[in-house]
Each structure stands twice: as structure tokens, then as C-alpha cells.
Amino acid sequence: MAGVRGLLTVCLLVGASALLASGCGETKTASAAAVAAPKPHCAHLAGWQKLANRVQAPVYCPGWLPDPLTSQIGGRWSNGDGVSPDRSYLESFVWQETGPGAADGELHVVLRGYPGEPKIPTCRTGGADSRNVPCFDGFRGNVKAGGITATLYSGPNQDMDAWHAVLLWHRNGTMYTLSEHVAPPLTFNKTVSYLERELASLVLVKPKG
């Protein structure tokens, strides 16, 4: 009986070791799967490719926007699609909760690019005491995502970026911005978390031809 008990003890120890080894192997597999995240995808590439060709400079297509927004230029949620003579561009997407009894709510995302221009432009404040001010102001630190290090500005920002939190970065001498309105249902911190996710999802679209 002592010999049988000893044999059982050895078997149990071997089995436990196998389970531990198996568990470690599964952990490594899960970790590897977590690291291999899918690459960002531009769902409406045709419109962004057309924009890149028009401004003859790379543009950034957002692979993710808060529901129900989509990145389709000229689509249901698109409320701004413009290119200036200097080739700077603006793409705007907005959702608003309206109607009797509806809670006040808005989601508004703006993307800009200034080909060949690294400096923050000047805007007019408007009103009787209108004056020249930086279009983006109120430094709040840096945000890193998707291989991009962006500067966060909390405002006052101007024009369509008024009341927005703004991320600003540079690539090859061109300045880009991504902004989102700080408005219900979002707090400032929630808006910044959305911006970080949007920054991580950006897909660079280069001009063709």
C-alpha cells in the first residue's frame, strides 16, 4: 500500500506540473493575441483618397468615430468638406440630439490639414472687439497613440473648433489637427479619451498621380 500511495503522489505531482505548464502556455498565447491588434482601417477610403489627390498631400482618415458618426465624406453625418486656395482642408462630422423632449447632446469631430505649413494659423475672435489670436490655444500636455505624439489644446480655440479639445501634430512639415466638441453627453476627460482612440485609429492616405 505504501508503494501505491507513493506512485499516486508522483502521478499527482506530474499532473499538476503539466497543468501549470499548460496554463503558462495559454497565458503566453493570450498575450501574443492581445499584442497582435488589427491594423486601423479606413472604411470610406474613396473620399479620403480624392481629398489627398486634391490637396496633393497625405491626409488622415479616422478608422473610428463615436457612434453614430462615420468617416464618410459627404455622407449623412458630414457637415463640412472644404479646401482653401492654400490647400489647407477641413472635414467635419456631427450628430445632434434634437426634437421635443430630447436631451441636449452633440458629437462633433473636425479634422484639418495644412500642407507645407507647420505654424498655428491666426483667427479672428469676432464681435465688436474682434482681434487676432492663435486658432488653437490652451496647452494641456501631450497625447500619444498610433505612433503619433500630439499636443493637446483645451482652448479657447476658434472657428469650427470653438469649445473643442484639439490634438495637433506635425508630419514632414505639415500640421494636422483632430478636435472634438466638449459637450453633453461628454465631459472633458471623456472627450480626450475619445480623441486618443480616434488618434490611434488614423489611417494615412497618400496622394496618387
Secondary structure as the mmCIF struct_conf table of DSSP 4:
data_model
#
loop_
_struct_conf.conf_type_id
_struct_conf.id
_struct_conf.beg_label_comp_id
_struct_conf.beg_label_asym_id
_struct_conf.beg_label_seq_id
_struct_conf.end_label_comp_id
_struct_conf.end_label_asym_id
_struct_conf.end_label_seq_id
HELX_RH_AL_P HELX_RH_AL_P1 ALA A 2 VAL A 35
BEND BEND1 ALA A 36 ALA A 36
HELX_LH_PP_P HELX_LH_PP_P1 ALA A 37 PRO A 40
TURN_TY1_P TURN_TY1_P1 ALA A 43 HIS A 44
HELX_RH_AL_P HELX_RH_AL_P2 LEU A 45 VAL A 55
TURN_TY1_P TURN_TY1_P2 GLN A 56 GLN A 56
BEND BEND2 ALA A 57 ALA A 57
STRN STRN1 VAL A 59 PRO A 62
BEND BEND3 GLY A 63 GLY A 63
BEND BEND4 PRO A 66 PRO A 66
TURN_TY1_P TURN_TY1_P3 ASP A 67 PRO A 68
TURN_TY1_P TURN_TY1_P4 ILE A 73 GLY A 74
BEND BEND5 GLY A 75 GLY A 75
TURN_TY1_P TURN_TY1_P5 ARG A 76 TRP A 77
STRN STRN2 SER A 78 VAL A 83
TURN_TY1_P TURN_TY1_P6 PRO A 85 ASP A 86
BEND BEND6 ARG A 87 ARG A 87
STRN STRN3 TYR A 89 GLU A 97
BEND BEND7 GLY A 99 GLY A 99
TURN_TY1_P TURN_TY1_P7 PRO A 100 GLY A 101
HELX_LH_PP_P HELX_LH_PP_P2 ALA A 102 ASP A 104
STRN STRN4 GLY A 105 TYR A 114
TURN_TY1_P TURN_TY1_P8 PRO A 115 GLY A 116
BEND BEND8 LYS A 119 LYS A 119
HELX_LH_PP_P HELX_LH_PP_P3 ILE A 120 PRO A 121
STRN STRN5 THR A 122 ARG A 124
BEND BEND9 GLY A 127 GLY A 127
TURN_TY1_P TURN_TY1_P9 ALA A 128 ASP A 129
STRN STRN6 ASN A 132 PRO A 134
BEND BEND10 CYS A 135 PHE A 136
STRN STRN7 PHE A 139 ALA A 145
TURN_TY1_P TURN_TY1_P10 GLY A 146 GLY A 147
STRN STRN8 ILE A 148 TYR A 153
BEND BEND11 GLY A 155 GLY A 155
HELX_RH_3T_P HELX_RH_3T_P1 ASP A 159 ASP A 161
TURN_TY1_P TURN_TY1_P11 ALA A 162 TRP A 163
STRN STRN9 HIS A 164 ARG A 171
TURN_TY1_P TURN_TY1_P12 ASN A 172 GLY A 173
STRN STRN10 THR A 174 HIS A 181
TURN_TY1_P TURN_TY1_P13 PRO A 184 PRO A 185
HELX_RH_AL_P HELX_RH_AL_P3 PHE A 188 SER A 201
STRN STRN11 LEU A 202 VAL A 205
#
